[in-house]
Amino acid sequence: MVESSDGIVSKDGSDGIDCVMEEQSAIATPGSSAAQLNTDGTVKQPEEMTVQERSAFATKCKDIGNRGFKAGDWAYAALAYEEGLRYLQYEPGKEGVPDSKFDHGGADRLENDMRLVLSFFLNLAAVMLKVGEDRRAEQFCSQAIAFDADNIKAHFRRAQALVALGDYEGTLRDVARVLELDPTNREVAAVQRSAEAGLRSAVQQEKAMFAKMLG
């Protein structure tokens, strides 16, 4: 087990980057995906690809990340998800100013890519929860909620992150939102119990502190 630059542990002897890049280089499958590679076999950067190529490449990254997640290799999964996200978030322009003439490829392409971005945020949150990076998990969930305010997974995973961070009131707000969206959801009950227990403990500690101050 080794640790990547993000502090995520990888199962193999590398930092995880080589594994992902090897998978990326293997993307030269028959059809349009071959256009995602340079002549030397390296993967093109986002600005070197068309909108369609970036979308296809990001989908490949998601598949790679899912394999890593299923294998329990969190660094491998996170790097693949982040790479896919980087390609989807690319927007041409100069000096930080977007190109006003940029065409994302139509409404269907944009909607598909937005769903893919949402899945990357959710999957990255799941990875961060696995490795105890609860603050980053909360941030990825919040980004997912910005895309889809009614996403049950995003609220549930943010509740998991917040209870681990000791934000019990925030946890209960997300729990309430999950139950509002899915009243039959049973998984969230354990998170709710933990948050309620945490609140009770915090109140008791506060009372004890004031009693000591006044005593």
N, C-alpha and C positions, 0 to 999 in steps of 0.2 A: 504494500500500500504506500502510495506517495501522495504528496500534496501539490496541487496546482497553484498558479499565481493568485487565484481567487480564494485560496484556502480550502478548496474542495478536494477531498481525497479521491485518488484514482486507484484502481485495482492493479494496473499493470506497472511496468518499470519506467514509463515515461510520464510526462506531466499531462498527458491526455491530448495535447495538441497534435502530436504526430499521428495518433490514431485517427483523429477526425480528418486530418489532411489526407491520410491514406485513403480513407473512405471517400472523401471528396474527389480525389484523383481518379477513383474507380467509377465515377459517375459517367464516364464516356460510354454509355450504353447506346445501342442503335437508336437513331432518331435525333430529335432536336437537342437532347442533352449533351451531345458531343460538342455543340457550339459553346458550352460553358467552360471549355478548356482551351488553354493556349497551346501553341504547337509543341512546347516542351512538356506538356502534360500537367502543368500547374493550373489551378483554378483561376479564372478571370476575376478581377475585382468588380464590384458592383457597377462602376462607371463604364466598364468595358462590355457589359451585357445589355441586351434589350430588356424591356419590361417583362416580356414573356419568359426570357431566359432566367431572369432574377426570380420570378415566381416559381418556375420549375425547380431551380436550384434550392430555393428555400424549402420547397416540399421535400426534396431529397434530404435536406438537413434535418427536417422534422422526423423523417423515417429513421435516420441515423441516431438521432437523439432518443427516439422511442426504444430502439434496440438497446442503447446504453442504459436507459432507465429500467427496462425489464431485467437487464443483467445486474442491476444494482451498482453500476459504475456511474456515480453521480457526476464526476468531473467530465467524463466522456459525454454524458447527456447534456450537461449545462453548456459546454463549449459548442456542441452542435446546434442547440437551440439558439444560443446567442449569435452564432454565425448566420443562421437563417434569418433571424431578426434584423441583423445588420444589413443584409441584402434587401430585405423588404422595406426598410426604413430609408434606404438611399433615395435622395431626390436631387436631380441635377441642378446646378446653379454655380454662381461664382461669388467668392468671398462671403459665403453665408447667406446670399440672396437667392432664393429659389428661382428657377427658370419659369417665367409666366407662361411660356409656350409648351411646357411639359404636358404630355398626354399620357395618362396612366394606362390607357388601353381600353377605356370604356367602363360603364357602370358595373357590368358583370365581373370584369377583371378586378376592379377596385373592391367590390364586395367580397370576392373570393380571397383577395390578399388581406383584407381587414379581418376576415375569419381566421386566417392563418396567423396573423399577428396576435390575435386574441389567444389562440391556442398556445403560441410561444410564451406569452405572459403567464398563462395558467400552468404550463408545464414547468417553466422556470421556478414558479412559486412552489410547486410540488417538490422539485429538486432541493430548493433552499430549506424547506421544512425537513427534508430527510437528513440534511447535514447540519441542522441547528442554526442556520443563518436566518433567524426569524425576522429581523428587520428588513432584509432584502426580500424575503417572502412577502412581507406586508406591502412593500413597495411595488412588487410585481402584481400583486392582487389589486392594488389601487389603480395601477395602469390598466388592468383588465376591466375594472369597473368603469373607468373613464370611457372605454369602448362600448361596454354593455352593462348598464346599471342594474339589469335584472339577472345577471349571471349568477346562478346558485353556487357553482364551484368557486367562483372568485370570492364571494362573501363567506363561504364556509372555510376556505383556506386562509382568508384574512383573519377570521375568528380564531383559527388554530394558531396563527402567528401572534396575534395580539394577546391571547391568554398566556402564551409562552413568554411574552415580553412584560407581563404583569399589568397590561391595560385591560382591566376587567370590564369597565364600563363600555369601552370600545368593542370588546368581545361580545357583550350582550346586545349591543346595537346590531352587529352583524348576525348574531344568532336570531334575533327578532326578524331581520330581513329575510334570512333563509326560510324561517317558518312561515313568513308572509307569502313567500314565493312557492313554498312546498310544505304545506301543513303536515304532511305525512312523513317528513324527513326524520329518520330516527338517529342517523349518525351524529347530528349536531347536539344531541342530548348530553353526551359525555362532555363536550366543550362547555355547554351551558352549566353543567354541574361544577366543573372546575372553576369557571368564572365566578359563580355564586359563592363557592367556598373561599375563593381568593378574596372576594369583597368582604365576607364575614370576618376573615382573618385580619384584613387591613383595618376594619372598624375596631376590632378587639385590640389590635396593637396601638391604634390611635388613642383609644380610651385609656389603655395602660400607661401610655406616655404622658397624657394629661394628668392622670391620677398621680403619677410620680412627680410631675412638676408642681402640682398643687399640694402634695403631701409633705 
